[in-house]
Amino acid sequence: MAEDWTIGRLLQWTTDYLKQHGSESARLEAEVLLAHARGCQRVELYTSFEESADEELRTSFRALVKRRAEGVPVAYLVGHREFFSLDFRVTPAVLIPRPETEFLVMTLLDLIRARPREQQGVDVADVGTGSGIVAICLAKHARQARVTAIDSSAAALAVARENAERHGVAEQIEFVESDLFARVAEDCRFDFVASNPPYVSEDEYAKLAPEVRQHEPAAALVAGPAGTSVIERLLPQAAERLRPGGSVLLEISPMLQQRVEELAAAEAGLHVLPTVKDLAGLARVVQARRT
């Protein structure tokens, strides 16, 4: 690159370059990557358009842009992603947080806040915690909550622990490496079981964007031919672990609403509640209460 490259010129060139490589949010991605390479907040770029970019900055930025053009997700390149107004560390060991999961968190928080005053403490299991976003947001916004964060991946739990320490809620969360409830103490009972489980079918997975298939952990996405194999295993375990009156909440694909509601209704002791929909009217969270 020539010596007269400025921050503004770098951003414009990179935006065009990423568009040519299929990015749907090229400008945003260019800004996030440049802010990371520069070690500043993204907003600071707007007052630095005329500032010259030195060779060291251009070299590190060029490496990031090259990897993004090759399909590596931006969140993995910069090592973090915002969720529920909190910043979370992410690595290829965990799924990149999606906005849809905020509906799971909001529903849980509403249910916790609606509990009678005398029920001070609340026990929540977050099954398949990944980077810990659900467990940590609950602990952060419901200080009376005691959360058990469960994941079968030791690498994912390491990321979740780091995030919990970062947000000052590690003392509220117990991390358990387990396939669903297999290694959770048998006498543990919960007021809520929450999960953003794998719910992508094998056929759907084959059609996902290459950057998802090639970089995000398949085990956290794919759930058999119909996308429900994990949910089918989780529901009976959740029903057994819930206290009377407790609820299980599952994030789902809108396409799976009817099937997951049927599975929950067929589980002895569970009563299906209205499914939570997003702002577009799409089903996002199936709920069932233990009778």
C-alpha positions as CSV (number, residue, x, y, z in Angstrom):
1,M,0.0,0.0,0.0
2,A,1.2,3.5,-0.7
3,E,2.4,5.8,2.0
4,D,-0.7,8.1,1.8
5,W,-3.2,5.6,3.0
6,T,-5.5,7.2,5.5
7,I,-8.0,5.5,7.9
8,G,-10.8,6.7,5.7
9,R,-9.2,5.4,2.5
10,L,-8.5,2.1,4.1
11,L,-12.1,1.7,5.2
12,Q,-13.4,2.5,1.7
13,W,-11.1,0.2,-0.1
14,T,-11.7,-2.6,2.4
15,T,-15.5,-2.1,2.2
16,D,-15.4,-2.5,-1.6
17,Y,-13.1,-5.5,-1.3
18,L,-15.3,-7.4,1.2
19,K,-18.4,-6.7,-0.9
20,Q,-16.7,-8.4,-3.8
21,H,-16.1,-11.4,-1.6
22,G,-19.7,-11.7,-0.7
23,S,-20.0,-9.8,2.6
24,E,-23.5,-8.4,3.3
25,S,-22.2,-6.0,5.9
26,A,-18.9,-5.0,4.4
27,R,-18.6,-1.5,5.9
28,L,-19.4,-2.7,9.5
29,E,-16.9,-5.6,9.1
30,A,-14.2,-3.3,7.8
31,E,-14.7,-0.9,10.8
32,V,-14.7,-3.7,13.3
33,L,-11.5,-5.2,11.9
34,L,-9.7,-1.9,11.6
35,A,-10.7,-0.9,15.2
36,H,-9.3,-4.2,16.4
37,A,-6.1,-3.8,14.5
38,R,-5.7,-0.2,15.7
39,G,-6.6,-1.1,19.3
40,C,-9.4,1.4,19.6
41,Q,-13.2,1.6,19.8
42,R,-15.0,1.6,16.5
43,V,-16.5,5.0,17.1
44,E,-13.0,6.5,17.4
45,L,-12.5,5.7,13.7
46,Y,-15.0,8.5,12.7
47,T,-12.7,11.2,14.1
48,S,-9.6,9.7,12.5
49,F,-10.5,9.5,8.8
50,E,-7.7,11.8,7.7
51,E,-5.1,10.2,10.0
52,S,-2.3,8.3,8.2
53,A,-2.2,4.5,8.7
54,D,1.4,3.4,9.3
55,E,2.9,0.3,7.9
56,E,2.5,-1.8,11.1
57,L,-1.2,-1.0,11.2
58,R,-1.7,-1.7,7.5
59,T,0.1,-5.1,7.8
60,S,-1.9,-6.3,10.7
61,F,-5.2,-5.0,9.2
62,R,-4.3,-6.6,5.8
63,A,-3.9,-10.0,7.5
64,L,-7.3,-9.7,9.1
65,V,-9.0,-8.7,5.9
66,K,-7.5,-11.5,4.0
67,R,-8.8,-14.1,6.5
68,R,-12.2,-12.5,6.5
69,A,-12.3,-12.7,2.7
70,E,-11.5,-16.4,3.1
71,G,-14.6,-16.8,5.2
72,V,-13.4,-16.7,8.8
73,P,-16.1,-15.0,10.8
74,V,-15.3,-11.5,12.1
75,A,-16.1,-12.5,15.7
76,Y,-13.4,-15.2,15.7
77,L,-10.9,-12.8,14.1
78,V,-11.4,-10.2,16.8
79,G,-12.2,-12.7,19.6
80,H,-15.4,-11.2,20.9
81,R,-19.1,-10.4,20.2
82,E,-21.6,-8.3,21.9
83,F,-24.8,-10.0,23.3
84,F,-27.5,-8.5,25.5
85,S,-25.3,-5.3,25.8
86,L,-22.4,-7.3,27.2
87,D,-19.1,-8.1,25.5
88,F,-18.3,-11.8,25.3
89,R,-15.1,-13.6,24.4
90,V,-15.6,-16.1,21.6
91,T,-13.3,-18.7,20.0
92,P,-13.9,-21.4,17.4
93,A,-14.8,-23.7,20.3
94,V,-18.1,-22.0,20.8
95,L,-21.0,-20.7,18.6
96,I,-21.0,-17.0,17.8
97,P,-23.9,-15.5,19.8
98,R,-27.0,-14.7,17.8
99,P,-29.6,-12.0,18.6
100,E,-32.3,-14.6,18.6
101,T,-31.0,-16.0,21.9
102,E,-31.9,-12.8,23.6
103,F,-35.5,-13.9,23.5
104,L,-34.6,-16.9,25.6
105,V,-32.8,-14.7,28.1
106,M,-35.6,-12.1,28.3
107,T,-38.3,-14.8,28.8
108,L,-36.3,-16.3,31.6
109,L,-35.7,-13.0,33.3
110,D,-39.4,-12.1,33.1
111,L,-40.3,-15.5,34.7
112,I,-37.7,-15.0,37.5
113,R,-38.9,-11.5,38.2
114,A,-42.6,-12.7,38.4
115,R,-41.8,-15.2,41.2
116,P,-43.3,-14.4,44.6
117,R,-41.0,-12.3,46.9
118,E,-40.7,-15.1,49.4
119,Q,-39.0,-17.2,46.8
120,Q,-35.7,-15.4,47.0
121,G,-33.3,-17.9,45.5
122,V,-33.8,-19.5,42.1
123,D,-31.9,-22.4,40.6
124,V,-31.4,-22.5,36.8
125,A,-29.7,-25.0,34.6
126,D,-28.3,-23.7,31.3
127,V,-27.8,-26.8,29.1
128,G,-25.3,-26.4,26.3
129,T,-23.9,-23.1,27.7
130,G,-21.2,-22.6,25.0
131,S,-19.6,-19.2,25.6
132,G,-21.9,-18.8,28.7
133,I,-24.1,-16.0,27.3
134,V,-27.4,-17.3,28.8
135,A,-25.9,-18.2,32.2
136,I,-24.0,-15.0,32.5
137,C,-26.8,-12.7,31.5
138,L,-29.1,-14.4,34.0
139,A,-26.6,-14.1,36.8
140,K,-25.9,-10.5,35.9
141,H,-29.5,-9.4,35.8
142,A,-31.0,-11.7,38.4
143,R,-28.5,-11.6,41.3
144,Q,-30.6,-14.1,43.3
145,A,-30.1,-16.8,40.6
146,R,-27.8,-19.8,41.1
147,V,-26.9,-21.1,37.7
148,T,-25.5,-24.5,36.7
149,A,-23.9,-24.1,33.2
150,I,-23.6,-27.4,31.4
151,D,-21.6,-28.3,28.3
152,S,-20.1,-31.4,26.9
153,S,-17.1,-29.4,25.6
154,A,-14.3,-28.7,28.0
155,A,-13.0,-26.0,25.6
156,A,-16.4,-24.3,25.5
157,L,-16.5,-24.3,29.3
158,A,-13.1,-22.7,29.5
159,V,-14.4,-19.8,27.4
160,A,-17.6,-19.6,29.5
161,R,-15.6,-19.5,32.8
162,E,-13.4,-16.7,31.4
163,N,-16.5,-14.7,30.4
164,A,-18.1,-15.3,33.9
165,E,-14.9,-13.9,35.6
166,R,-14.9,-11.0,33.2
167,H,-18.4,-10.0,34.1
168,G,-18.1,-10.6,37.8
169,V,-20.6,-13.5,38.2
170,A,-18.3,-16.5,38.5
171,E,-19.4,-17.1,42.1
172,Q,-23.0,-17.5,41.0
173,I,-22.3,-20.1,38.4
174,E,-21.2,-23.8,38.7
175,F,-19.7,-25.1,35.5
176,V,-20.2,-28.8,34.7
177,E,-18.7,-30.8,31.8
178,S,-21.5,-33.2,30.9
179,D,-23.6,-34.6,28.1
180,L,-26.9,-33.0,29.1
181,F,-27.6,-34.0,32.8
182,A,-25.5,-37.2,32.8
183,R,-22.8,-35.8,35.1
184,V,-24.9,-33.4,37.1
185,A,-25.5,-34.6,40.7
186,E,-28.6,-36.7,40.8
187,D,-30.2,-34.8,43.7
188,C,-29.9,-31.4,41.9
189,R,-33.3,-29.9,41.1
190,F,-34.0,-26.7,39.3
191,D,-36.7,-24.0,39.0
192,F,-35.8,-23.5,35.3
193,V,-34.0,-25.5,32.7
194,A,-33.0,-23.3,29.8
195,S,-31.3,-24.4,26.6
196,N,-30.2,-23.2,23.2
197,P,-29.7,-26.7,21.9
198,P,-28.5,-27.8,18.5
199,Y,-31.6,-27.7,16.3
200,V,-30.3,-27.7,12.7
201,S,-31.2,-30.7,10.6
202,E,-28.5,-32.5,8.6
203,D,-30.1,-31.3,5.3
204,E,-30.3,-27.7,6.6
205,Y,-26.7,-27.8,7.7
206,A,-25.5,-28.8,4.3
207,K,-27.1,-25.5,3.0
208,L,-25.7,-23.2,5.6
209,A,-23.2,-20.5,4.6
210,P,-19.7,-21.9,4.2
211,E,-18.4,-19.6,7.0
212,V,-20.7,-21.3,9.4
213,R,-20.0,-24.9,8.2
214,Q,-16.3,-24.4,8.0
215,H,-15.7,-22.5,11.2
216,E,-18.4,-22.9,13.9
217,P,-18.6,-26.1,15.9
218,A,-21.0,-28.5,14.1
219,A,-21.8,-30.3,17.4
220,A,-23.4,-27.1,18.7
221,L,-25.6,-26.8,15.5
222,V,-26.6,-30.2,14.1
223,A,-29.2,-32.4,15.7
224,G,-29.8,-35.4,13.4
225,P,-32.0,-35.8,10.4
226,A,-34.9,-33.7,11.8
227,G,-33.0,-31.2,14.0
228,T,-34.7,-32.5,17.1
229,S,-32.4,-35.4,18.3
230,V,-30.9,-33.4,21.2
231,I,-34.3,-31.9,22.2
232,E,-35.8,-35.5,22.3
233,R,-33.1,-36.5,24.8
234,L,-33.2,-33.3,26.8
235,L,-37.0,-33.0,27.5
236,P,-37.3,-36.2,29.6
237,Q,-34.2,-35.3,31.6
238,A,-35.4,-31.8,32.1
239,A,-38.8,-33.0,33.3
240,E,-37.1,-35.2,35.9
241,R,-34.9,-32.4,37.1
242,L,-37.5,-29.7,37.4
243,R,-39.2,-28.8,40.7
244,P,-43.0,-28.8,40.7
245,G,-44.1,-25.6,38.9
246,G,-40.7,-25.3,37.3
247,S,-40.3,-24.6,33.6
248,V,-38.2,-25.8,30.7
249,L,-37.4,-23.2,28.0
250,L,-36.0,-24.2,24.6
251,E,-34.7,-21.9,21.8
252,I,-35.9,-23.4,18.5
253,S,-36.0,-22.8,14.8
254,P,-39.4,-21.4,13.8
255,M,-39.8,-24.4,11.5
256,L,-39.7,-26.8,14.5
257,Q,-42.4,-25.2,16.6
258,Q,-45.1,-27.8,16.1
259,R,-42.8,-30.8,16.5
260,V,-41.1,-29.5,19.6
261,E,-44.5,-28.5,21.2
262,E,-45.7,-32.1,20.4
263,L,-42.6,-33.6,22.0
264,A,-43.0,-31.5,25.2
265,A,-46.8,-32.3,25.4
266,A,-46.0,-36.0,25.1
267,E,-43.6,-35.9,28.1
268,A,-45.3,-37.0,31.3
269,G,-45.5,-34.2,33.8
270,L,-45.0,-31.4,31.4
271,H,-47.7,-28.9,30.4
272,V,-47.0,-26.8,27.2
273,L,-47.2,-23.0,27.6
274,P,-47.6,-20.5,24.8
275,T,-44.5,-20.3,22.6
276,V,-42.6,-17.0,22.7
277,K,-42.4,-15.3,19.3
278,D,-39.9,-12.6,18.1
279,L,-40.7,-9.2,16.8
280,A,-41.4,-10.7,13.3
281,G,-43.9,-13.1,14.8
282,L,-41.6,-16.1,14.4
283,A,-41.5,-18.8,17.1
284,R,-38.3,-18.7,19.2
285,V,-38.8,-20.2,22.6
286,V,-41.0,-23.2,23.4
287,Q,-42.0,-23.4,27.1
288,A,-43.4,-26.2,29.2
289,R,-44.1,-26.3,33.0
290,R,-43.8,-29.3,35.3
291,T,-47.2,-29.9,36.8
